[in-house]
Amino acid sequence: MAKKMTVDSALFASDALIAAFNKQIGNEFLASHQYVSIASWLAVQNLPELARTFYEQGDEERQHALKFVKFITDVGAPLRLPAVAAPKCDFKTAEECVTIALEAEKEVTRQINDLVKLAHKETNTLAVRFLDYFVTEQLEEVNKMTALLALLRRAGEDGMIYVEDYLSRRGVGDSK
């Protein structure tokens, strides 16, 4: 039987960087769980377009976690999936949901910036290039939640039907 060749992970990422990426996997899964929780609450409130938006966001965050998994696997480093805390499940308003989402996106942006700093400190060009995707993605995500929050505040809690109609026609942040 042929021996499987493995990548020398130390060549591509330090133990500290791999540990930080493993931790980020947990952060991304927590964000995914939070968005699914928000989506479920919105669905129960009969706000299907807002719910759809957050179910999609949950899927996207899960994909982000898997990108980190793939990087770790590709460099031959050990994957260490962290425990993920339970997300908040009880909300009072749609505005509260989006405010929580916006704050979560700002926190993830800080986390990604910290990873970029670590990759630069280690002069790890491969990790910096990998993280470029997330830097750009975070700008998009913060802008999307900021726009959604502004829309909800303009409509007010009594105007959710208008928000639903708008989202069904245009989506969040679309400029069509």
C-alpha positions as CSV (number, residue, x, y, z in Angstrom):
1,M,0.0,0.0,0.0
2,A,1.4,3.4,-1.0
3,K,2.1,5.8,1.8
4,K,0.0,9.0,1.6
5,M,2.1,12.1,1.1
6,T,1.3,15.0,3.5
7,V,2.0,18.6,3.3
8,D,4.5,20.1,5.8
9,S,2.1,22.4,7.6
10,A,4.9,24.3,9.3
11,L,5.9,25.5,5.8
12,F,2.6,27.2,5.2
13,A,1.3,28.2,8.7
14,S,2.6,28.5,12.2
15,D,0.9,26.7,15.1
16,A,-0.3,30.1,16.3
17,L,-2.0,30.9,13.0
18,I,-3.6,27.4,12.8
19,A,-4.9,27.8,16.3
20,A,-6.3,31.2,15.4
21,F,-7.9,29.8,12.3
22,N,-9.4,26.9,14.3
23,K,-10.9,29.4,16.7
24,Q,-12.3,31.5,13.8
25,I,-14.1,28.4,12.6
26,G,-16.1,28.4,15.9
27,N,-16.7,32.2,15.4
28,E,-18.1,31.6,11.9
29,F,-20.3,28.6,13.1
30,L,-21.6,30.8,16.0
31,A,-22.5,33.5,13.5
32,S,-24.3,30.9,11.3
33,H,-26.2,29.6,14.3
34,Q,-27.2,33.1,15.3
35,Y,-28.5,33.8,11.9
36,V,-30.5,30.6,11.8
37,S,-32.0,31.5,15.2
38,I,-32.9,35.0,13.9
39,A,-34.4,33.6,10.8
40,S,-36.5,31.1,12.7
41,W,-37.8,33.9,15.0
42,L,-38.6,36.1,12.0
43,A,-40.4,33.2,10.2
44,V,-42.6,32.7,13.3
45,Q,-43.4,36.4,13.1
46,N,-44.7,35.9,9.6
47,L,-41.9,37.9,8.0
48,P,-40.8,35.4,5.3
49,E,-38.5,37.7,3.3
50,L,-36.6,38.8,6.4
51,A,-36.4,35.1,7.4
52,R,-35.1,34.1,4.0
53,T,-32.5,36.8,4.2
54,F,-31.2,35.4,7.5
55,Y,-31.4,31.8,6.5
56,E,-29.2,32.7,3.5
57,Q,-26.8,34.6,5.8
58,G,-26.6,31.5,8.0
59,D,-25.7,29.4,5.0
60,E,-23.1,31.9,4.0
61,E,-21.4,32.0,7.5
62,R,-21.3,28.2,7.4
63,Q,-19.5,28.4,4.1
64,H,-17.0,30.8,5.6
65,A,-16.3,28.3,8.4
66,L,-15.7,25.6,5.8
67,K,-13.3,27.8,3.9
68,F,-11.1,27.9,7.0
69,V,-11.5,24.1,7.4
70,K,-10.3,23.7,3.8
71,F,-7.3,26.0,4.3
72,I,-6.3,24.1,7.5
73,T,-6.7,20.8,5.7
74,D,-4.9,21.9,2.6
75,V,-1.8,22.9,4.6
76,G,-1.9,19.6,6.4
77,A,-2.4,21.1,9.8
78,P,-4.7,19.6,12.5
79,L,-8.3,20.7,12.5
80,R,-9.6,21.4,16.0
81,L,-13.2,22.3,15.9
82,P,-14.1,24.4,19.0
83,A,-17.3,24.2,21.0
84,V,-19.9,26.7,19.8
85,A,-22.0,28.5,22.3
86,A,-25.8,28.6,21.9
87,P,-27.0,31.7,20.1
88,K,-29.6,34.2,21.4
89,C,-33.0,32.8,20.6
90,D,-35.5,35.3,22.0
91,F,-36.1,38.6,20.4
92,K,-38.6,41.4,20.8
93,T,-38.5,43.1,17.3
94,A,-37.1,42.6,13.9
95,E,-35.0,45.7,14.5
96,E,-33.4,44.0,17.5
97,C,-32.6,41.0,15.3
98,V,-30.8,43.2,12.7
99,T,-29.0,45.2,15.4
100,I,-27.6,42.0,16.8
101,A,-26.6,40.9,13.3
102,L,-24.9,44.2,12.6
103,E,-22.9,44.0,15.9
104,A,-22.0,40.4,15.1
105,E,-20.7,41.4,11.7
106,K,-18.6,44.2,13.3
107,E,-17.2,41.7,15.7
108,V,-16.3,39.3,12.9
109,T,-14.7,42.1,11.1
110,R,-12.5,42.8,14.2
111,Q,-11.7,39.0,14.3
112,I,-10.7,38.9,10.6
113,N,-8.5,42.1,11.0
114,D,-6.7,40.4,13.9
115,L,-6.1,37.3,11.8
116,V,-4.7,39.6,9.0
117,K,-2.4,41.3,11.5
118,L,-1.1,37.9,12.7
119,A,-0.6,36.7,9.2
120,H,1.4,39.9,8.4
121,K,3.4,39.6,11.6
122,E,4.4,36.1,10.5
123,T,5.0,37.3,6.9
124,N,2.7,34.5,5.8
125,T,1.7,35.7,2.3
126,L,-0.4,32.6,1.7
127,A,-2.6,33.3,4.8
128,V,-2.8,37.0,3.9
129,R,-4.0,36.2,0.4
130,F,-6.5,33.7,1.8
131,L,-7.8,36.3,4.3
132,D,-8.2,38.9,1.5
133,Y,-11.5,37.3,0.6
134,F,-12.8,37.7,4.2
135,V,-11.7,41.3,4.4
136,T,-13.8,42.2,1.3
137,E,-16.6,40.0,2.5
138,Q,-16.8,41.8,5.8
139,L,-17.2,45.2,4.2
140,E,-20.1,43.7,2.2
141,E,-21.7,42.1,5.3
142,V,-21.4,45.2,7.5
143,N,-22.9,47.4,4.7
144,K,-25.7,44.9,4.1
145,M,-26.7,44.8,7.8
146,T,-26.4,48.6,8.0
147,A,-28.7,49.1,5.0
148,L,-31.2,46.6,6.4
149,L,-31.2,48.3,9.8
150,A,-31.8,51.7,8.2
151,L,-34.7,50.2,6.1
152,L,-36.3,48.7,9.2
153,R,-35.9,52.0,11.2
154,R,-37.5,54.0,8.3
155,A,-40.4,51.6,8.1
156,G,-40.9,51.3,11.8
157,E,-42.3,48.2,13.5
158,D,-45.8,48.9,12.0
159,G,-44.3,49.0,8.5
160,M,-42.8,45.5,8.3
161,I,-45.2,44.7,5.4
162,Y,-43.3,47.4,3.4
163,V,-40.0,45.9,4.4
164,E,-41.2,42.5,3.2
165,D,-42.4,43.9,-0.1
166,Y,-39.1,45.8,-0.6
167,L,-37.0,42.7,0.1
168,S,-39.2,40.6,-2.2
169,R,-38.5,43.0,-5.0
170,R,-34.9,44.2,-4.4
171,G,-33.2,42.2,-1.6
172,V,-30.8,43.7,0.9
173,G,-28.3,46.2,-0.5
174,D,-29.2,45.6,-4.1
175,S,-29.0,48.7,-6.2
176,K,-31.2,47.5,-9.1
